[in-house]
Amino acid sequence: MVAECEGPVHLINPYTIIEKYYKRGSKAHKILLVHSEMVQQKALQLAERVGHLQPDIEFIEQAAMLHDIGIFLTHAPGIGCNGLHPYLLHGPLGRELLEKEDLPRHALVCDRHTGVGLSKEDIIQQELPLPHRDMLPVSIEEKIICFADLFFGKNPRKPHKEKDMDKITTTVANYGEHYLRRLQVFRDLFGV
């Protein structure tokens, strides 16, 4: 099991890191920026709802912008990504990139943000093309970003469209009852 990384957040500019891996103005770059900015805004709103838990706002601002940094390495031509890997691997791939950037806390957000999180058992039972480890959000910041991400897709035609809770619930229900239970934990935590 990976330990949580605690401690102060490096002062970083997430846009500088994004532009290291994405050609400015490319389709993937535009989609990543819009999606990440929308997730960041939602995450900051959610952080206010759980202010009593003292989430690290500066970290949330940065990590929300970087949570999908690995998409360019995946094969998702509809969003301008022409990599070789299945899209589902964008989290672990992003983790590897951010670990190389010496951003271990940010890297864990990449790894743990998919859907409502994935357990090692989920990955094995569903034969998912992912490393066999838990990829469930642990810290409050990881939970905030993971939940915020559920509200936004990467549809190039509707990049700013926020999904409502009914749509999110219907989508999550397609994956099974235990995913719905995880979603309910998020809903209870954030009061939505």
PyMOL commands that set and color helices and strands:
alter all, ss='L'
color gray80, all
select helices_A, chain A and resi 14-21+27-49+51-53+57-66+69-73+77-79+87-100+104-112+120-125+140-149+165-173+177-190
alter helices_A, ss='H'
color red, helices_A
select strands_A, chain A and resi 75-76+81-82
alter strands_A, ss='S'
color yellow, strands_A
deselect
rebuild
show_as cartoon
